[in-house]
Amino acid sequence: MRNYNKYIILICLLITCGNNIFAQKQKVKNQPYADQKLFHLGFTLGLSTQDLILSHSGFVNPDNSVWFSEIPSYSPGLSVGIIADRYINQYMNLRIIPTLNFGEKRFVFREQNDMHENFEATIKNNYLSLPIHMRFSSERLNNIRPYVLAGGFINTQIGGQKEPVIKLNNVDYGIEIGLGCNLYFPLFKLSPELRFSFGLKDILEKDRSDLRDENLLIYTKALNSAKSRMITLTFNFE
């Protein structure tokens, strides 16, 4: 019973402290009408990690070898974009964010019967992305306002490599969810945002008539499908 009393006292103290914090006098709000603009622009800078969800075909080569692949680690990337924000109501905004993403993906292929035999390949993955989000914001507390978002995206690859070992389709699309927080400063609004992207399309290009080295075909044939995944930390300036 003594231990339970300690927990009860601790909970009471936390509740009391919380009430004291919210009962404090409100601070002066920076840019009190910033969120009421019908339309405004901004820009975004971000760091990302690209990944692929791979499924394998189990294809048996003429020499009876069977290869499978993995992406052993996340590959860091950069993004830069423009924000176009349309006010819907006090709690909702529609946002379109054309973005350039720069990154790469590293594949490691291993032969099923000989784990020491492997092949590595890195492909550059630069593309123009067009996310469309609906953002849902909470009440503003002084100069902080948390929010969540949901929407979709479409990607178009730019500047692809010639004859990559694994070729990805030029177009991808999917859904995005995320959360963030508006921080209001006297001259601008900064929003750190964490976003999760889930590709819905199989972007593995199976027709590899472009490959001059036919020995590399075994790596494409080892895969059945590939779907994109990405985690992005952005800093939005508005």
Buried (B, 14 or more C-beta within 10 A) or exposed (E): EEEEEEEEEEEEEEEEEEEEEEEEEEEEEBBEEBBEEEEBEBBBBBEBBBBBEBEBBEBEEEEEBBBBBEBEEBBEBEBEBEBBBEBEEEEEBBBBBEBBBBBBBBBBBBBBEEEEEEBEBBBBBBBBBBBBBBBBBEEBEEBEBBBBBEBBBBBEBEEBEEEBBBBBBEEBBBBBBBBBBBBBEEEEBBBEBEBEBBBEBBBBBEEBEEBEEEEBBBBBBBBBBBBBBBBBBBBBEB
